[in-house]
Amino acid sequence: NLQGDFKDVEDKKHRAVYETLADSDQKLQYYSARQIGCRLLGSRGYLCQKCWLPMEDCMCSKLAPCNLWRGIRFWLYMHPKDFLRQNNTGKLLWQVFGIQAASLCLFGIQEHEDIMWDAFQRSGKEKVSFLYPNKSATPKSVNDLKFDDFTMNAGLQEGGVQHEPLNLVLLDGTWSNSAALYRRLKERWTAIWGEEDIPCISLSMLSASVMHKLRPQPAWDRTCTAAAAAGLLSELHMRPELSAFKLEEQAEAVECSLDILLDALTVRRVRLGRSITRKQRHRRDCI
C-alpha cells in the first residue's frame, strides 16, 4: 500500500472524488479500483507479481503446475483487500492450474465481473455453484452437484461446439468481507435469472488448513480458500462417476502449494525476527 505524505495527499484527493459519486455502485467500483491501484503501486519492484511475496522470498520456482479436470472451472471472486496479500491462498489455484482453469475476478471491477457473468450465462445457471456456507438456504453438498454428459466431456468439441464446464465460485476474502461478496453475487444472480436464492454448496468434510499455524480462522468450521478448493476436489473424487479424472491428485497439488506458501512465509518471519504463530481467535479446535 501507499505510505507517507504521498498516501495522505492521494487519500484526500480520492475522498473528494468519492463524495461526488451519487450512485452506490459507482462508489463501490471506485473504491475497488482505488484499493487495487494503490496496492499495485505500493508493491511495484517489491512483490513478485505472481506469488505476491517479496522478491527475495519468491516461491514460484517451487510450485509444480497441474492440469485441472476440464469438467470444472474455478472462479476466485476476490475482495480488493485480499489482492496482493502475501498470505492470500486463492492465488495458489491459478498458479497451480493456470488462469484458464482458475480465473481471478476482482469484486467491484466491472470488466472482471462482466467476464465472469458472461461465462455463467454461456454455461447456463445449472452449471454454476458457489462454495459458501449460506445458512439461510437449504444446505447442499458436493454430492448435489449435477454433471451431465456434456460436462463430463467438457473441453471436447463436437460439431464445432465447445462443451462448457461446471463453474465453481470461491469467495476469497476475510469472513466479514465475504458477506459483501455474497450480497453482490446474489444481486447479479437475481438481476439475470430472477431468482432470490443462489446455488450454494458446503463441504461435508472440512479439515484445518496448514495456514492456520500462521493465520487462524475466526471459527472452527472455516478454512482458507485453497484448502477449501482442495477439500472440494477431494469430495468430488469420492463420487464414483468422477473417480477416473484424478481429482485426488489435483487436490494434493493444491495442498502441496499450501505447504510451500507456509514454508516461504515462515522462513521470512524467522528471518525478520517475527513470531511464527498467531493467537487463536476461537476456542474450538479445527478438525
C-alpha positions as CSV (number, residue, x, y, z in Angstrom):
1,N,0.0,0.0,0.0
2,L,1.0,3.6,-0.4
3,Q,2.7,5.3,2.6
4,G,3.8,8.6,3.9
5,D,2.9,12.1,2.7
6,F,2.1,10.8,-0.8
7,K,-0.6,8.5,0.7
8,D,-2.1,11.4,2.7
9,V,-2.3,13.6,-0.5
10,E,-3.8,10.7,-2.5
11,D,-6.3,9.9,0.2
12,K,-7.6,13.5,0.3
13,K,-7.8,13.7,-3.4
14,H,-9.7,10.4,-3.7
15,R,-12.1,11.1,-0.9
16,A,-13.1,14.3,-2.7
17,V,-13.8,12.3,-5.9
18,Y,-15.7,9.6,-3.9
19,E,-18.0,12.2,-2.4
20,T,-19.1,13.4,-5.9
21,L,-20.4,10.0,-6.9
22,A,-24.1,9.7,-6.3
23,D,-24.6,6.1,-7.3
24,S,-23.7,3.4,-4.8
25,D,-22.4,1.0,-7.5
26,Q,-20.2,3.8,-8.9
27,K,-18.8,4.3,-5.4
28,L,-18.1,0.6,-5.0
29,Q,-16.4,0.4,-8.3
30,Y,-14.3,3.5,-7.5
31,Y,-13.4,2.1,-4.1
32,S,-12.3,-1.2,-5.5
33,A,-10.3,0.3,-8.3
34,R,-8.5,2.6,-5.9
35,Q,-7.7,-0.2,-3.5
36,I,-6.2,-2.3,-6.3
37,G,-4.4,0.6,-7.9
38,C,-2.8,1.6,-4.6
39,R,-1.7,-2.0,-3.9
40,L,-0.2,-2.3,-7.4
41,L,1.7,1.0,-7.0
42,G,2.8,0.2,-3.5
43,S,4.1,-3.3,-4.4
44,R,5.9,-2.3,-7.6
45,G,9.5,-3.5,-7.5
46,Y,8.9,-5.2,-4.1
47,L,6.5,-8.1,-4.6
48,C,6.6,-10.8,-7.1
49,Q,3.5,-10.2,-9.3
50,K,2.8,-14.0,-9.5
51,C,3.2,-15.3,-5.9
52,W,2.7,-11.9,-4.2
53,L,5.7,-12.5,-1.9
54,P,8.7,-10.2,-1.6
55,M,11.2,-10.8,-4.5
56,E,13.8,-12.4,-2.1
57,D,11.1,-14.9,-0.9
58,C,9.6,-15.7,-4.3
59,M,8.3,-19.3,-4.3
60,C,7.3,-19.5,-8.0
61,S,10.1,-21.9,-8.9
62,K,9.0,-24.4,-6.2
63,L,5.4,-24.7,-7.4
64,A,4.5,-27.6,-9.7
65,P,1.8,-27.0,-12.3
66,C,-1.1,-29.4,-12.6
67,N,-3.9,-29.9,-15.1
68,L,-7.4,-29.4,-13.6
69,W,-10.1,-31.6,-15.0
70,R,-11.8,-29.7,-17.7
71,G,-15.3,-30.6,-16.4
72,I,-14.9,-27.8,-13.8
73,R,-13.6,-24.3,-13.7
74,F,-12.7,-22.3,-10.6
75,W,-13.5,-18.7,-10.2
76,L,-11.8,-16.7,-7.4
77,Y,-14.1,-13.9,-6.6
78,M,-11.7,-11.8,-4.6
79,H,-12.2,-8.8,-2.3
80,P,-9.8,-5.9,-3.2
81,K,-8.3,-6.1,0.4
82,D,-7.1,-9.6,-0.3
83,F,-5.5,-8.6,-3.6
84,L,-1.6,-8.9,-3.4
85,R,-1.8,-10.1,0.2
86,Q,1.2,-12.2,0.9
87,N,-0.7,-14.8,2.9
88,N,-3.6,-15.0,0.5
89,T,-4.1,-18.6,-0.7
90,G,-6.6,-18.1,-3.5
91,K,-3.7,-17.1,-5.8
92,L,-2.3,-20.6,-5.5
93,L,-5.1,-22.0,-7.6
94,W,-4.2,-20.2,-10.8
95,Q,-0.5,-20.7,-10.1
96,V,-1.1,-24.5,-9.9
97,F,-3.9,-24.9,-12.5
98,G,-3.4,-21.8,-14.8
99,I,-5.6,-18.8,-15.3
100,Q,-8.0,-20.5,-17.7
101,A,-8.8,-23.2,-15.2
102,A,-8.8,-20.9,-12.1
103,S,-9.7,-17.4,-13.0
104,L,-9.5,-14.2,-10.9
105,C,-12.5,-11.9,-10.7
106,L,-12.0,-8.8,-8.5
107,F,-15.0,-7.6,-6.6
108,G,-16.3,-4.2,-7.9
109,I,-14.2,-4.3,-11.1
110,Q,-16.9,-4.2,-13.8
111,E,-14.7,-5.7,-16.6
112,H,-13.8,-8.7,-14.4
113,E,-17.3,-9.2,-13.2
114,D,-18.8,-9.0,-16.7
115,I,-16.3,-11.6,-18.0
116,M,-17.3,-14.0,-15.2
117,W,-21.1,-13.5,-15.6
118,D,-20.8,-13.8,-19.4
119,A,-19.2,-17.2,-18.8
120,F,-22.0,-18.2,-16.4
121,Q,-24.6,-17.2,-19.0
122,R,-22.9,-19.2,-21.7
123,S,-22.8,-22.3,-19.4
124,G,-26.3,-21.8,-18.1
125,K,-27.4,-21.3,-14.5
126,E,-27.5,-25.1,-13.9
127,K,-23.7,-25.1,-14.3
128,V,-22.9,-22.5,-11.7
129,S,-22.4,-23.2,-7.9
130,F,-20.9,-21.1,-5.1
131,L,-18.9,-22.6,-2.3
132,Y,-20.3,-20.6,0.6
133,P,-21.9,-21.8,3.9
134,N,-25.2,-19.9,3.3
135,K,-27.2,-20.8,6.4
136,S,-30.4,-19.1,5.2
137,A,-30.9,-21.6,2.3
138,T,-31.3,-25.3,2.2
139,P,-27.8,-26.7,2.6
140,K,-26.4,-28.6,-0.3
141,S,-23.3,-30.6,-0.6
142,V,-20.8,-31.6,-3.3
143,N,-23.0,-34.7,-3.9
144,D,-25.8,-32.4,-5.1
145,L,-23.7,-31.0,-8.0
146,K,-25.1,-32.2,-11.3
147,F,-22.8,-33.4,-14.1
148,D,-24.5,-34.2,-17.4
149,D,-22.9,-35.9,-20.3
150,F,-21.8,-32.6,-21.8
151,T,-20.0,-31.6,-18.6
152,M,-18.3,-35.0,-18.3
153,N,-16.9,-34.3,-21.8
154,A,-16.1,-30.7,-21.2
155,G,-13.1,-29.5,-23.2
156,L,-14.0,-31.7,-26.1
157,Q,-15.5,-30.3,-29.3
158,E,-18.3,-31.9,-31.2
159,G,-19.5,-30.3,-34.4
160,G,-17.6,-27.2,-33.6
161,V,-19.5,-26.7,-30.3
162,Q,-17.4,-26.4,-27.1
163,H,-18.9,-28.1,-24.1
164,E,-19.0,-25.8,-21.1
165,P,-17.6,-26.8,-17.7
166,L,-19.3,-26.6,-14.3
167,N,-18.4,-23.1,-12.8
168,L,-17.4,-23.3,-9.2
169,V,-17.1,-19.9,-7.5
170,L,-14.9,-19.5,-4.4
171,L,-15.4,-16.3,-2.3
172,D,-11.9,-15.1,-1.5
173,G,-11.8,-12.6,1.3
174,T,-12.0,-12.3,5.1
175,W,-15.1,-13.7,6.6
176,S,-16.5,-10.2,7.2
177,N,-15.8,-9.1,3.6
178,S,-17.2,-12.4,2.1
179,A,-20.6,-11.2,3.2
180,A,-20.3,-8.3,0.8
181,L,-19.1,-10.6,-1.9
182,Y,-22.1,-12.8,-1.4
183,R,-24.5,-9.9,-1.5
184,R,-23.2,-8.7,-4.8
185,L,-23.3,-12.1,-6.3
186,K,-26.8,-12.6,-5.2
187,E,-27.9,-9.2,-6.6
188,R,-26.4,-10.0,-10.0
189,W,-27.9,-13.5,-10.0
190,T,-31.4,-12.1,-9.3
191,A,-31.0,-9.4,-11.9
192,I,-30.1,-12.0,-14.6
193,W,-32.2,-15.0,-13.7
194,G,-34.9,-13.5,-11.4
195,E,-34.3,-15.9,-8.6
196,E,-33.7,-14.9,-5.0
197,D,-31.6,-17.9,-3.9
198,I,-28.3,-18.6,-5.5
199,P,-27.0,-22.2,-5.6
200,C,-24.6,-22.6,-2.7
201,I,-22.8,-25.7,-1.6
202,S,-20.9,-26.6,1.6
203,L,-18.2,-29.1,2.2
204,S,-19.1,-32.2,4.2
205,M,-15.6,-32.9,5.5
206,L,-13.7,-29.8,6.5
207,S,-10.2,-30.1,8.0
208,A,-7.9,-27.4,9.2
209,S,-5.6,-25.8,6.7
210,V,-1.9,-25.8,7.4
211,M,-2.2,-22.0,7.1
212,H,-4.0,-22.0,10.5
213,K,-0.5,-22.1,12.0
214,L,0.1,-18.5,10.8
215,R,-3.4,-17.2,10.2
216,P,-6.1,-18.8,12.4
217,Q,-9.7,-18.6,11.1
218,P,-12.4,-16.9,13.2
219,A,-14.4,-20.1,13.7
220,W,-13.8,-23.9,13.8
221,D,-15.7,-24.7,10.6
222,R,-13.9,-22.1,8.4
223,T,-10.8,-22.6,6.4
224,C,-8.6,-20.8,3.8
225,T,-9.6,-20.6,0.1
226,A,-7.0,-23.0,-1.2
227,A,-7.8,-25.6,1.5
228,A,-11.5,-25.3,0.6
229,A,-10.7,-25.9,-3.1
230,A,-8.6,-28.9,-2.2
231,G,-11.5,-30.2,0.0
232,L,-13.9,-29.7,-2.8
233,L,-11.7,-31.7,-5.3
234,S,-11.3,-34.5,-2.7
235,E,-15.1,-34.8,-2.2
236,L,-15.7,-34.8,-6.0
237,H,-13.1,-37.6,-6.3
238,M,-15.2,-39.7,-4.0
239,R,-18.1,-39.7,-6.4
240,P,-17.8,-43.0,-8.4
241,E,-18.6,-41.4,-11.8
242,L,-15.7,-38.9,-11.3
243,S,-13.1,-41.2,-10.0
244,A,-11.3,-41.5,-13.4
245,F,-10.5,-37.8,-13.6
246,K,-7.6,-37.9,-11.0
247,L,-9.2,-35.2,-8.8
248,E,-7.5,-36.5,-5.7
249,E,-4.1,-35.8,-7.4
250,Q,-5.3,-32.3,-8.2
251,A,-6.3,-31.8,-4.6
252,E,-2.9,-32.9,-3.5
253,A,-1.3,-30.4,-5.8
254,V,-3.2,-27.6,-4.1
255,E,-2.2,-29.0,-0.6
256,C,1.5,-29.1,-1.7
257,S,1.3,-25.5,-2.8
258,L,-0.1,-24.5,0.6
259,D,2.9,-26.2,2.3
260,I,5.2,-24.3,0.0
261,L,3.5,-21.0,0.8
262,L,3.6,-21.7,4.6
263,D,7.3,-22.5,4.4
264,A,8.0,-19.3,2.5
265,L,6.1,-17.2,5.0
266,T,7.6,-19.0,8.0
267,V,11.2,-18.5,6.7
268,R,10.5,-14.8,6.1
269,R,9.1,-14.3,9.6
270,V,12.0,-16.1,11.2
271,R,14.5,-14.0,9.2
272,L,12.7,-10.8,10.3
273,G,12.5,-11.9,13.9
274,R,8.7,-12.2,13.9
275,S,6.6,-14.8,15.7
276,I,5.6,-17.8,13.5
277,T,2.4,-18.4,15.5
278,R,-0.7,-16.3,15.9
279,K,-3.0,-16.1,18.8
280,Q,-6.1,-18.3,18.3
281,R,-9.3,-16.3,17.9
282,H,-11.7,-19.2,18.7
283,R,-11.9,-21.9,21.4
284,R,-12.7,-25.0,19.4
285,D,-10.1,-27.0,17.5
286,C,-10.3,-27.0,13.8
287,I,-10.8,-30.7,13.0
